[in-house]
Amino acid sequence: MTWQVLDMLTAAAEELNQAQAEVEYRKALKQKSTDLAASGQQLEALVLEDILQGRIRSEE
């Protein structure tokens, strides 16, 4: 295996890890939104839904 191939595989693994982290982050936001709505905090739940839909940018 050449260093070029190894570099390409490493880059692909990093991209995959980033994508998985984004999926997990979105799942956590969705769960929090559901929990907030269930506890009567509809406004907060709607804000999280807007963040999930890309209507509001979250500051990370």
N, C-alpha and C positions, 0 to 999 in steps of 0.2 A: 504494500500500500504506500503510495507516495504522500509527501507532506501536503500537496495540493488537495488530495482526496480527504485527508485527515482534517485539514482546515475547512473544507466544504461541509463535512459531516459535523464538525463542531459548530459551525455557523447555523446549520439546519437544526441542531439540537437546541441551541440557544433560542432560535425563533419559536420552536415548538414549546419550550418552557415558558416563554413570554405569553404565547397564545393561551396556554393552559392557565396561567396566572390570571389573565384577563377573564377567562370563563369563570373561574372560581370567584373572582371579585364581583362579577355580575350576578352570580348565583347568590352570594351573600347579601348584596344589595336588594335583590328580589325578595329574599326571605325576610330581611329587615322591614321592607315595605309591607309585606303581608302581615307581619307581627304588629307593626304600627297601626295598620288599618283595623286589625282585630281588637286592638286595645283602645280604639276610639280616636286615634290621632290621624285623622284622614288627611289633613293638610301636609303633615310630614311625610305620609305615605305617598301622596301625590307628587311631592317634590322628588322623592327617590325614584318614582316611576318616570318623571321627566328626565332625570339624570340618565336612567337606563335607556330611554328612547333617544337620547342625544339632544334633547331640547334645551338642557342646561348642562354646562360643562362643570364637572367636579374638579376641585383643586386638590391635587394629590401631592 
